[in-house]
């Protein structure tokens, strides 16, 4: 899995690309990105399945912030990003991935 950050210093934003390789989610029919940046809406950020089997999506985020997030696989299984900048315990006593931009 991976996170790619591209900073726009003038606009104070960061374009972040989230990518999940096919080997990590062989059983996935759909994956949604959810987190603080979309009020944990489980439908608003579907990831696109690429021809090579990877899932990917990009979003713009304000800089100088931390964002907690997770992936939701097939509407049922929550998955963290191993390449996250850090992890934080959530109200369900599991970790959320944290992105620092």
BAMI-844213 format. One record per residue: residue number from 1; residue in one letter; x, y, z of N, C-alpha, C, O in turn. Coordinates in steps of 0.1 Angstrom, whole numbers, plus 5000, padded with zeros to 4 digits. Last residue first. Layout:
+-----+----+------+------+------+-------+-------+-------+------+------+------+------+------+------+
|   i | aa | n_px | n_py | n_pz | ca_px | ca_py | ca_pz | c_px | c_py | c_pz | o_px | o_py | o_pz |
+-----+----+------+------+------+-------+-------+-------+------+------+------+------+------+------+
| NUM |  a |    X |    Y |    Z |     X |     Y |     Z |    X |    Y |    Z |    X |    Y |    Z |
...
+-----+----+------+------+------+-------+-------+-------+------+------+------+------+------+------+
END
This chain:
+-----+----+------+------+------+-------+-------+-------+------+------+------+------+------+------+
|   i | aa | n_px | n_py | n_pz | ca_px | ca_py | ca_pz | c_px | c_py | c_pz | o_px | o_py | o_pz |
+-----+----+------+------+------+-------+-------+-------+------+------+------+------+------+------+
| 101 |  x | 4999 | 5162 | 5068 |  5003 |  5170 |  5056 | 5006 | 5184 | 5060 | 5009 | 5192 | 5052 |
| 100 |  x | 4997 | 5130 | 5079 |  5002 |  5143 |  5083 | 5006 | 5150 | 5071 | 5015 | 5146 | 5063 |
|  99 |  x | 4974 | 5106 | 5086 |  4981 |  5112 |  5075 | 4985 | 5126 | 5080 | 4976 | 5133 | 5084 |
|  98 |  x | 4968 | 5076 | 5104 |  4969 |  5091 |  5104 | 4978 | 5096 | 5093 | 4989 | 5090 | 5091 |
|  97 |  x | 4945 | 5050 | 5109 |  4957 |  5055 |  5102 | 4956 | 5070 | 5103 | 4946 | 5076 | 5103 |
|  96 |  x | 4933 | 5040 | 5140 |  4930 |  5046 |  5128 | 4944 | 5050 | 5122 | 4953 | 5053 | 5129 |
|  95 |  x | 4929 | 5009 | 5160 |  4937 |  5021 |  5155 | 4931 | 5026 | 5142 | 4925 | 5019 | 5134 |
|  94 |  x | 4903 | 5003 | 5184 |  4912 |  4999 |  5173 | 4919 | 5011 | 5168 | 4916 | 5022 | 5172 |
|  93 |  x | 4883 | 5011 | 5201 |  4895 |  5005 |  5206 | 4903 | 4997 | 5196 | 4909 | 4987 | 5198 |
|  92 |  x | 4865 | 5028 | 5191 |  4862 |  5014 |  5190 | 4873 | 5005 | 5195 | 4873 | 4993 | 5193 |
|  91 |  x | 4876 | 5053 | 5192 |  4865 |  5050 |  5202 | 4862 | 5035 | 5202 | 4856 | 5031 | 5212 |
|  90 |  x | 4911 | 5047 | 5184 |  4898 |  5053 |  5182 | 4888 | 5049 | 5192 | 4892 | 5041 | 5201 |
|  89 |  x | 4945 | 5055 | 5185 |  4934 |  5047 |  5190 | 4921 | 5054 | 5188 | 4920 | 5066 | 5191 |
|  88 |  x | 4964 | 5062 | 5156 |  4958 |  5067 |  5168 | 4946 | 5057 | 5172 | 4939 | 5053 | 5163 |
|  87 |  x | 4996 | 5061 | 5139 |  4983 |  5055 |  5142 | 4977 | 5061 | 5155 | 4985 | 5064 | 5164 |
|  86 |  x | 5014 | 5077 | 5112 |  5012 |  5072 |  5126 | 4999 | 5066 | 5127 | 4991 | 5066 | 5118 |
|  85 |  x | 5015 | 5078 | 5085 |  5025 |  5085 |  5092 | 5025 | 5081 | 5107 | 5036 | 5082 | 5114 |
|  84 |  x | 5010 | 5046 | 5068 |  5005 |  5059 |  5074 | 5016 | 5065 | 5082 | 5026 | 5059 | 5086 |
|  83 |  x | 5015 | 5022 | 5056 |  5025 |  5033 |  5054 | 5020 | 5047 | 5059 | 5026 | 5057 | 5056 |
|  82 |  x | 4993 | 5006 | 5062 |  5006 |  5004 |  5069 | 5016 | 5015 | 5067 | 5025 | 5016 | 5075 |
|  81 |  x | 4962 | 5017 | 5067 |  4973 |  5020 |  5058 | 4986 | 5017 | 5065 | 4989 | 5025 | 5074 |
|  80 |  x | 4936 | 4994 | 5078 |  4945 |  5006 |  5079 | 4956 | 5006 | 5068 | 4958 | 4996 | 5062 |
|  79 |  x | 4903 | 4985 | 5070 |  4917 |  4983 |  5068 | 4925 | 4995 | 5070 | 4921 | 5006 | 5066 |
|  78 |  x | 4873 | 4969 | 5077 |  4881 |  4981 |  5078 | 4895 | 4977 | 5077 | 4900 | 4967 | 5083 |
|  77 |  x | 4848 | 4953 | 5058 |  4861 |  4951 |  5065 | 4869 | 4964 | 5065 | 4871 | 4971 | 5054 |
|  76 |  x | 4824 | 4962 | 5045 |  4823 |  4953 |  5057 | 4836 | 4953 | 5065 | 4836 | 4953 | 5077 |
|  75 |  x | 4823 | 4973 | 5019 |  4813 |  4978 |  5029 | 4813 | 4970 | 5042 | 4804 | 4972 | 5050 |
|  74 |  x | 4846 | 4963 | 5006 |  4833 |  4957 |  5003 | 4822 | 4961 | 5014 | 4812 | 4953 | 5016 |
|  73 |  x | 4865 | 4980 | 5029 |  4865 |  4970 |  5019 | 4852 | 4963 | 5018 | 4847 | 4958 | 5028 |
|  72 |  x | 4875 | 5011 | 5037 |  4864 |  5002 |  5039 | 4863 | 4992 | 5027 | 4860 | 4997 | 5016 |
|  71 |  x | 4904 | 5025 | 5052 |  4898 |  5020 |  5040 | 4886 | 5011 | 5045 | 4888 | 5004 | 5055 |
|  70 |  x | 4907 | 5055 | 5073 |  4907 |  5040 |  5071 | 4902 | 5037 | 5057 | 4895 | 5046 | 5050 |
|  69 |  x | 4921 | 5083 | 5091 |  4914 |  5077 |  5080 | 4915 | 5062 | 5081 | 4923 | 5056 | 5088 |
|  68 |  x | 4928 | 5115 | 5104 |  4926 |  5101 |  5106 | 4918 | 5095 | 5095 | 4909 | 5102 | 5090 |
|  67 |  x | 4951 | 5140 | 5096 |  4938 |  5134 |  5093 | 4938 | 5120 | 5096 | 4946 | 5112 | 5091 |
|  66 |  x | 4966 | 5170 | 5106 |  4966 |  5156 |  5107 | 4952 | 5151 | 5104 | 4942 | 5157 | 5108 |
|  65 |  x | 4981 | 5199 | 5089 |  4970 |  5192 |  5096 | 4973 | 5177 | 5097 | 4981 | 5172 | 5089 |
|  64 |  x | 4994 | 5214 | 5070 |  4996 |  5217 |  5084 | 4985 | 5211 | 5093 | 4981 | 5217 | 5103 |
|  63 |  x | 4971 | 5218 | 5042 |  4984 |  5215 |  5048 | 4984 | 5219 | 5063 | 4975 | 5225 | 5068 |
|  62 |  x | 4941 | 5203 | 5031 |  4948 |  5215 |  5036 | 4960 | 5210 | 5043 | 4961 | 5200 | 5050 |
|  61 |  x | 4940 | 5180 | 5003 |  4939 |  5183 |  5017 | 4946 | 5196 | 5021 | 4956 | 5199 | 5015 |
|  60 |  x | 4926 | 5163 | 4976 |  4933 |  5175 |  4981 | 4930 | 5178 | 4995 | 4918 | 5178 | 4999 |
|  59 |  x | 4930 | 5129 | 4966 |  4922 |  5140 |  4972 | 4931 | 5151 | 4976 | 4943 | 5149 | 4978 |
|  58 |  x | 4927 | 5100 | 4946 |  4935 |  5111 |  4951 | 4925 | 5122 | 4956 | 4914 | 5123 | 4951 |
|  57 |  x | 4929 | 5064 | 4946 |  4921 |  5076 |  4945 | 4930 | 5087 | 4950 | 4940 | 5085 | 4958 |
|  56 |  x | 4929 | 5029 | 4936 |  4935 |  5042 |  4938 | 4925 | 5053 | 4938 | 4915 | 5053 | 4932 |
|  55 |  x | 4937 | 4995 | 4936 |  4927 |  5005 |  4938 | 4934 | 5018 | 4941 | 4944 | 5018 | 4948 |
|  54 |  x | 4951 | 4972 | 4911 |  4952 |  4981 |  4922 | 4940 | 4990 | 4923 | 4932 | 4992 | 4914 |
|  53 |  x | 4947 | 4959 | 4887 |  4941 |  4953 |  4899 | 4943 | 4962 | 4911 | 4936 | 4959 | 4921 |
|  52 |  x | 4955 | 4971 | 4864 |  4965 |  4962 |  4870 | 4960 | 4956 | 4883 | 4967 | 4948 | 4889 |
|  51 |  x | 4934 | 4989 | 4859 |  4936 |  4977 |  4850 | 4945 | 4967 | 4856 | 4944 | 4955 | 4854 |
|  50 |  x | 4920 | 4999 | 4891 |  4928 |  5001 |  4879 | 4929 | 4988 | 4871 | 4926 | 4977 | 4876 |
|  49 |  x | 4892 | 5010 | 4907 |  4900 |  4998 |  4904 | 4907 | 5000 | 4891 | 4900 | 5001 | 4881 |
|  48 |  x | 4890 | 5038 | 4927 |  4889 |  5033 |  4914 | 4898 | 5020 | 4913 | 4910 | 5020 | 4916 |
|  47 |  x | 4872 | 5042 | 4957 |  4885 |  5041 |  4951 | 4883 | 5034 | 4937 | 4875 | 5025 | 4936 |
|  46 |  x | 4848 | 5066 | 4967 |  4851 |  5053 |  4962 | 4865 | 5053 | 4955 | 4868 | 5062 | 4948 |
|  45 |  x | 4839 | 5086 | 4989 |  4852 |  5085 |  4982 | 4855 | 5071 | 4978 | 4864 | 5064 | 4983 |
|  44 |  x | 4813 | 5084 | 5000 |  4817 |  5096 |  4992 | 4830 | 5095 | 4984 | 4832 | 5103 | 4975 |
|  43 |  x | 4806 | 5063 | 5017 |  4803 |  5062 |  5003 | 4809 | 5073 | 4994 | 4810 | 5071 | 4982 |
|  42 |  x | 4811 | 5068 | 5044 |  4816 |  5055 |  5038 | 4813 | 5054 | 5023 | 4817 | 5044 | 5017 |
|  41 |  x | 4823 | 5096 | 5059 |  4812 |  5091 |  5050 | 4818 | 5079 | 5042 | 4828 | 5080 | 5036 |
|  40 |  x | 4839 | 5109 | 5078 |  4837 |  5094 |  5079 | 4826 | 5089 | 5070 | 4819 | 5079 | 5074 |
|  39 |  x | 4841 | 5135 | 5069 |  4833 |  5132 |  5080 | 4829 | 5117 | 5081 | 4818 | 5113 | 5085 |
|  38 |  x | 4862 | 5136 | 5051 |  4849 |  5135 |  5045 | 4839 | 5131 | 5056 | 4828 | 5125 | 5053 |
|  37 |  x | 4885 | 5138 | 5067 |  4884 |  5147 |  5056 | 4870 | 5147 | 5049 | 4867 | 5155 | 5041 |
|  36 |  x | 4884 | 5117 | 5085 |  4880 |  5131 |  5090 | 4878 | 5140 | 5078 | 4870 | 5150 | 5080 |
|  35 |  x | 4873 | 5091 | 5063 |  4881 |  5097 |  5073 | 4876 | 5110 | 5077 | 4865 | 5114 | 5074 |
|  34 |  x | 4877 | 5066 | 5037 |  4868 |  5073 |  5047 | 4877 | 5079 | 5058 | 4887 | 5072 | 5062 |
|  33 |  x | 4875 | 5051 | 5006 |  4884 |  5058 |  5015 | 4875 | 5067 | 5024 | 4866 | 5074 | 5019 |
|  32 |  x | 4863 | 5019 | 4997 |  4860 |  5033 |  4999 | 4870 | 5039 | 5009 | 4874 | 5032 | 5019 |
|  31 |  x | 4863 | 4994 | 4973 |  4870 |  5000 |  4984 | 4866 | 5015 | 4985 | 4867 | 5022 | 4975 |
|  30 |  x | 4849 | 4964 | 4959 |  4849 |  4979 |  4961 | 4856 | 4983 | 4973 | 4856 | 4976 | 4983 |
|  29 |  x | 4858 | 4939 | 4959 |  4850 |  4943 |  4948 | 4849 | 4958 | 4947 | 4849 | 4964 | 4937 |
|  28 |  x | 4885 | 4921 | 4972 |  4878 |  4934 |  4971 | 4871 | 4936 | 4958 | 4876 | 4934 | 4947 |
|  27 |  x | 4902 | 4899 | 4975 |  4888 |  4897 |  4975 | 4879 | 4909 | 4973 | 4867 | 4908 | 4973 |
|  26 |  x | 4928 | 4910 | 4975 |  4924 |  4902 |  4964 | 4909 | 4899 | 4963 | 4903 | 4898 | 4952 |
|  25 |  x | 4944 | 4931 | 4987 |  4929 |  4931 |  4987 | 4923 | 4922 | 4976 | 4915 | 4927 | 4968 |
|  24 |  x | 4970 | 4929 | 4982 |  4966 |  4932 |  4996 | 4951 | 4931 | 4998 | 4946 | 4929 | 5009 |
|  23 |  x | 4974 | 4925 | 4955 |  4977 |  4914 |  4964 | 4972 | 4916 | 4978 | 4969 | 4907 | 4986 |
|  22 |  x | 4968 | 4950 | 4944 |  4958 |  4939 |  4943 | 4961 | 4928 | 4952 | 4952 | 4922 | 4957 |
|  21 |  x | 4976 | 4978 | 4965 |  4980 |  4968 |  4955 | 4970 | 4957 | 4955 | 4963 | 4954 | 4966 |
|  20 |  x | 4962 | 5009 | 4969 |  4962 |  4996 |  4975 | 4965 | 4986 | 4964 | 4958 | 4985 | 4954 |
|  19 |  x | 4969 | 5043 | 4973 |  4970 |  5032 |  4964 | 4971 | 5019 | 4972 | 4979 | 5018 | 4982 |
|  18 |  x | 4962 | 5077 | 4973 |  4961 |  5065 |  4981 | 4961 | 5053 | 4972 | 4952 | 5053 | 4963 |
|  17 |  x | 4976 | 5108 | 4970 |  4972 |  5096 |  4963 | 4973 | 5084 | 4972 | 4984 | 5081 | 4977 |
|  16 |  x | 4970 | 5141 | 4978 |  4974 |  5128 |  4983 | 4968 | 5117 | 4975 | 4956 | 5117 | 4973 |
|  15 |  x | 4980 | 5173 | 4975 |  4973 |  5163 |  4967 | 4979 | 5149 | 4972 | 4991 | 5147 | 4970 |
|  14 |  x | 4977 | 5199 | 4998 |  4985 |  5187 |  4994 | 4976 | 5177 | 4987 | 4966 | 5174 | 4992 |
|  13 |  x | 4979 | 5235 | 5000 |  4972 |  5222 |  4999 | 4982 | 5211 | 4996 | 4993 | 5213 | 4991 |
|  12 |  x | 4987 | 5261 | 4997 |  4987 |  5255 |  5011 | 4978 | 5242 | 5011 | 4970 | 5240 | 5020 |
|  11 |  x | 4993 | 5273 | 4974 |  4979 |  5271 |  4977 | 4977 | 5265 | 4991 | 4965 | 5264 | 4995 |
|  10 |  x | 5021 | 5273 | 4974 |  5013 |  5286 |  4972 | 4999 | 5285 | 4977 | 4994 | 5294 | 4983 |
|   9 |  x | 5028 | 5246 | 4977 |  5031 |  5256 |  4988 | 5023 | 5269 | 4986 | 5019 | 5274 | 4996 |
|   8 |  x | 5015 | 5218 | 4973 |  5014 |  5230 |  4966 | 5016 | 5241 | 4976 | 5006 | 5245 | 4983 |
|   7 |  x | 5029 | 5185 | 4974 |  5026 |  5197 |  4981 | 5025 | 5209 | 4971 | 5034 | 5210 | 4962 |
|   6 |  x | 5019 | 5153 | 4972 |  5024 |  5163 |  4964 | 5019 | 5177 | 4969 | 5007 | 5180 | 4969 |
|   5 |  x | 5024 | 5120 | 4984 |  5020 |  5134 |  4988 | 5027 | 5144 | 4978 | 5039 | 5143 | 4975 |
|   4 |  x | 5011 | 5089 | 4984 |  5020 |  5098 |  4977 | 5015 | 5112 | 4979 | 5003 | 5115 | 4977 |
|   3 |  x | 5011 | 5058 | 5001 |  5006 |  5072 |  5001 | 5016 | 5080 | 4993 | 5028 | 5080 | 4996 |
|   2 |  x | 5003 | 5023 | 4996 |  5012 |  5035 |  4996 | 5004 | 5048 | 4996 | 4992 | 5049 | 4993 |
|   1 |  x | 5009 | 4988 | 5000 |  5000 |  5000 |  5000 | 5009 | 5012 | 5000 | 5021 | 5011 | 5004 |
+-----+----+------+------+------+-------+-------+-------+------+------+------+------+------+------+
END
